Amino acid sequence: MSIRLLEHMRDELIATGIVQNTPEFCHSWLGRSEGYIRVLRYHNTEPSVETLSICSSKLGYYAARLAASDQPDHQAWGERLANLKVLCDRAIAQQSEAVWRAPERMAV
């Protein structure tokens, strides 16, 4: 699920012109190497909570800045970024919950 989320966020940011391509997205928005998504797919693994957190933080930062603008188009961009942040935060919560709900951690 999270790989598709990363691809969705990448596609949104490319469509808006914020990033030009996957390597730029991986480096600038995920804090990872340019081939990060490709490596995830190859190893059939999910992005780390750390990576999702970095992206969420950056999305929130720019969403707030754009939302505070007087320009309606900037405000619309801010809303789009805020929506992406919500999706990212949900993925973080799901992965975190999967850890604490693991049977070995549920013992009382």
N, C-alpha and C positions, 0 to 999 in steps of 0.2 A: 504494500500500500504506500509506504513512504517513498519508494523510488518513483512511483507514478506521481506522487505529490511533488517531488523535486522537479520532475519533468514538466508538470503543470505550471509550477511557479516559474521555471525557466522559460517556458513558452509564453507565459503572460508578460514577463519582463522583456523578452525579445519583441513581442508584439507591440509593446509600448515604447520600444527604443531605448529602454534603460540599460539593457545589455545587448551585445551584438551576436553572441554565440554561446554555446555550452561551455567552452573553456573559460570564458570571461565570467559566466555565472558561477561556475564551480570555484574559481579563484576569489572573485570579489564578494560573492554573496554567501558562500558556504565556508570560506576560509580553508579550502582544500585544493588539491592539485587539479589541473585542468581535466584530467581523465577520471575524476572521482565517480561520476555516475556510471561510466563504462565499467569501472572496476567493481562497483556494487552489482551491476547486472551480471558480470562474469562470475563473480563468487556467489551470486544469488543471496546477497545479504542486504539488510536494511541500513539506511544511514544512521549514524550514531545520534544519540540525544544531544550530544555536544554540537554536532553539525547543525541539527535542526534548531537548537537554541541560538546559535550564531545567526542563522538566517532570520529567525523570528525577531531577534533583537534589532537587526538592521532594518527589517521590514517595518517594525514599530517606530523606529527612529525617523525614517523618512516619511512614513504615513503621518506622523504627528506634525512634521515640518510642513508637509504639503497641505494638510488639513487647515493649518493656521494661515495659509496664504489668502490673499484677497481675490486671487484669480479662480474663477469657477472650474477651469480645466485642471488646475493644480489640486483643488479640493476633490475633484473626481478621481484623480490619480491617487490621492491620499486614501480615499475610500477603497480603491482597488487593492492597494498595498495592505491596508488594515484587514481586508477580507482574506488576503493570502496569509497574513500573520495568524488569524484565527485558525485557519486550516493547519498551519504549522504547529501552533500550540496544542491543537487536538492530537496531532501525531505524537507530540512529546508526552502528553498525558497518557495516551494509550500505551506507549512503550514503557513509561514509568510504572503504570499500573500492572502491566504484565510482569514486571520484576517483583513488585511487592506481593502480588497475588500468587507467585510461584509456591507450590505446596510446601517446600522446605522453609519458606519464610512465613507461612500462615500459622505455624504452631503457636499455641497460646501458652 
